[in-house]
């Protein structure tokens, strides 16, 4: 810190003048004031005029409650009492100006302590309305983004490569079925407990390709949610590097496409089934269905599912075994019952078992 001898004489003379000090305070955009132990004003700058419509001269000797008004005074009283106990105070406050405009401020009460006695406190009030507006807009943007991610079953992530950490959006946590606080922020593509074991090597290879080549990657993989459900995700990722080409971050998105892929499979199988039946009708002018020949009534996938039902597996077990959603398994079961002309699963199993017995 500069000593008194190092400060130019003209600067010291300027600072020693009360009028000059007041001029400095008046030039500040923040409200600066001093209130004594009786809560009466001893000093204020011009910024108070904008908020309370009072000049520094009009405020001199006035009780703080007259400046703030009854409602604001009651809200600020706990902080005032804290300052008079010698405890610094910092808090945000909404203030309505004499013109009716609502402004947001951050107030600091700094105790003036001399020989262990609090003689009053200094006040520094900064207008943070613009900052609050920005924060509000950011919060609204995040809310809209979270809602859009939820509707699209989409999430985003960012891998900080040098630090080995990852940040994820709320949408991604929802897809994975975990809470944000359950994720420790670390990332290792080769051992992620959320990625399906059979897909971990694939995910690691794709991520390594993105980092080493710098080209965007586009791939699908499976995850296992905490409750055991398998979901299929479609992910895109792109590298961000520094000016020298060193990898910094890998950013990407992941979308849950489980139902989309299941629906596509159902449509494909339905088309295949219809094509096969059309071919049979074309080849057999008077076709007759043999109840024991399941391959003429069911698709290979349906025959496979019926065999698993005969083994005693439920829909959930079958979906895990075949990596299908439960809704897809249920759809196949309904098709099986309808194609075999039976009323329930037991009758379908009996029909299936009859075809397995030696003729």
N, C-alpha and C positions, 0 to 999 in steps of 0.2 A: 504493500500500500504506500502511496506517495506521502512523504512527510509534509508538514506545513510549509517548510522552507522550499519544497519543490513545486508548490502550487503558485502560479503567477499571482502577483499582488493584486492585479485588477480583478482576477477571478475571486480572490478572497474578499475584496471590497464589495463585489457584486453579491456574493453569498451572504455577507454580513448585513446587507440592507433588507429590512422586513418587507419593504415594498417590492424589492426584486424577488425575494423568496415567494411572495404572493403571486407575482407575475409568472414565475416558473410553475407554481401549482395550478394557476388558471389555464396554463397552456396544456396541461395534462388532460387526456380524454376521460380518465377515470375520476370518480368522486373521491376527494381527499378531505378529511375533516378531523377535528379533535373534540372530544366530549369529556368534561371533567367528572369528578366523582359524584357530583349532583346531577349528572346527565344534562348539563347545559353546554351549549356549543361555544367553543372558544376560537375555532378557526374552521374555515371551509373555503373551497375553491369554486370557481364559476360553474363547474359541471353540475352542481346541485340545482342550478336554475332549470336545466332541461328536465330533470326528473321531478322536482318538487316545487318549481316555480318560485323559489326564494333565492335572492342574491346572498353572497357571503355576509354583507352588512346586515341584511334582514334576519339572518339566522343567528347572529351573534347574541349569546345569552339566552337563546330560546331552548326550552326543554325538548329533548329528542322526541318525546311523544307527540309534540305539536307539529314536528316536521314529518314524522312517519304517518301520523294518523292513528286512531285507536286500533284498527284491525291489524295493520302492519306492525305497530308497536307491540301488540300482544304476541305476534308470531316471533318477533326478534328478541323479546324480553329474556328468554333463557340464554341466548348468546350474549346479551348485554350483561347479565348477571355473571356469566362465566368469565367475561373479560374483566369485570370488577373484582373477581376473585384472583386475577392474575393469570388466567388461562387463555392463551390465544385461541381465537375462534375463526373458522372458515366454513362458509355455507353458501348455498345457492338460494336465490329468492326471486320470486316474480313480483314486479312492481308495476303499478298502473300510474302513468304520468298524469299531470293535470289535464292534458289534452285527451286523455282516455286511451292512449296507446299502451299496450301491454309489453313490457320489456323484461328480459331475463338478466339477472345480475349474479355475480359472485362477490360476496362480501367477506372482508377480512377485518377482524377486530384485534388490534395489537395493544396489550396492556402497557401503560406508562407507569413503570415501577421505579420508585426512588427510595433508597434506604429501607427496602422491604415493604414499603407502603404503595398501594395502587392509587395514583393521583387521578387517573382517567384512562382513556384509551383512544388510540388513533383508529381511524376508519379509512379503509380503501375499498371502494366498490367499483367493479369493472363490469361494463356492459358485455354480456356474452350472448346476446340475442341471435347474432349471426351464427355463432357456433352451435347454439341450440337448434336453430333451423336446419343447419347442415346435418346435425346428429339425427334430427327427426326424419329428414329425407333419406338418410342412410338406413335408418331403422325400417322405414316404409319400403325401401328398395329390397332390403333383406327379407322382409315379410312377403313381398310379392314374389321374390325369387324362390323362397321356401315353398310357397303355395304352388308355383309353377312346377317346381321339382316334384312335389307330391303328386300332382295331377299327371305328370308325364312319367312318373316312377323313374325319375332321373336324379343323379347326384353328381357332384364334382369333387375333385381332389387335387392336391398339389404336393409333390414329393420334393423336399429339400434334399438334394443329392449329397452335398458335402456333409450335412449334419445328420443325414439318415432319418429325418423326421417327416411326418406326413400330416397335412391338414385336410380335413374332410368337411363337406357341407352337411347340414341337417338332413337333406334328402338322401345322402349316401348312408348315413347312420340308420335311417329308417329302412332303407333297402336291406341292409345287413342285419337288421333286427336288434341293434344294440344302442345303448345310450352313449352320448358323447363322453361322459365321464368314465365309461368303461374302456375307452380306447386310450392307450398310454402314449400315442403319438409316434411310436417307433414303427419302422417299416422294413421288412425283409421279405421280398417276393418269394424266396425259396422255402420259407417256413411259416407263411401266414396261416394262422389257425382257422381263418375264415374261408380261405380258398379250398375248394374240393381237392383232396390229396392227389387225385388223378390229373388235375389240371395245374398243379403248382409249377411243374417244370415248364409247361407251356407259357404261363404268365411270366415266369422269370425270363424265358427266352425272348418274349415280346418286349418286355421292359428293357432288357439288355440291348436289343436291336435298336430301340428308340434312342437310347443314350449313346450307343457307339456310332450309329449311322447318322443320327440327327434327323431322320425322316419320320413323319407321323406313322403311327401304327393303329391298326383297327382289328380287333379280335373279340372272340367270345370265350367265356369261361364260366364255370359253375362255382357257387359258394354254398356253404352249409350254415344256415341260420342257427342260433342257439337252441331253438326248439327242435332242430333236426331236419327242417324242411330244406330241400335243395332248390336253389333258384339259378336261372341262367341269365348272365349279364352280358351286354354288348358294350365294350369299352373302346374309347378312342383316346390317344395320348400324343402329346407333342412336346418336344424339347425346347427349353429356353437356355441359351448359352451366353457367356460373356463375349466381349469383343475379340478375344483370342481363341474362341471356340471351346472354352472349358465348360462342361455341362454344369448348370446351376440348379435348374428345376425341371421337373417333368410334370406337366399339368394335363389333366384329362377329365373325362366324364364317364359315367357308367350308368346304363339304363337296364332296368329289369325287363327282359323280353321273354320271360318264361311262358306267359299265356300266349304271346304272339307266336312263338315257335311251336307251342302245342297246337294252336289253331291251324297253323300252316301244315303241321303233320296230319292233323285230322282231315283237312281238306285234301291233302295229297293221298291219304289212304282211302278217303271216300271216292276220289276220282279213280284211283286204282281199282277199287272194288266195283265201281260202276262199269269201268272198262272191261274188267274180267267177266262180269255178268253179261255184258253186251256181246262179248266174244263167245261165251257159252251158248247164248241164245242163237247166235248166228250159226254156230257149228252144230247145234242140236235143235232141229226144227220142233221136236216134241220132247223137250227136256223133262226129266222126272228127277226129283231130288231124293237121294238116298240119305236117310237120317243119320247113318253111321259115317258117312263120308264128310267129315267136318271141313276138310280142305276145300270142298265145293261151296260151303256155306259161310265160312269165316276167312278173314284175312290171316296171313301168318302171324301178325301181331296179336290178333284176337285169339287165335289158337294158343299162342304163348301165354297170354293172360289167363285163359281158361285153365291151362295146365297148372299155373301158379295158384289159382283159386282151388283147384283140386288138391293141391298140397296143403291147403289150409291157410293161405296168406290172405290178409285183408287188403283193402284198397291202399292204405298208407304204406304197407310193406311192399306191395307191388310197385307203387310209385317210386319208392327208394331203389328197389331192385332194377327197374328198367329206366330210371332217371326220367320219369314222366311226372307231370303234375297229377294230383289226386282227381282233379276235374276231368283230365283226359282219361284216366283209368275208369272213372264212373261212366263216361261216355261210351267207352268200349264195352263195358259190362252191359249197358242197356242194348247196344247193338247185338251182342252175343245172344241175350235172351230173346230179342226180337227175331234174329236170324234162325235160331233153333226152334222157335215156336214154343218156348217153355215159360213158366210163370215166375220162377225164382232161381237163385243160384244153385240150390241143391239139385233141382231137376237138370240144370245145365251140367253140373258135375257128373251126375249119373249118366247122362248122355255121353259125356267125354270118356268116362271110365269104360263104358261099354265098347268104345272103339279101341281101347287099349288091350282088351282081352283077346286071346288067341281064338281064331275062328275055328 
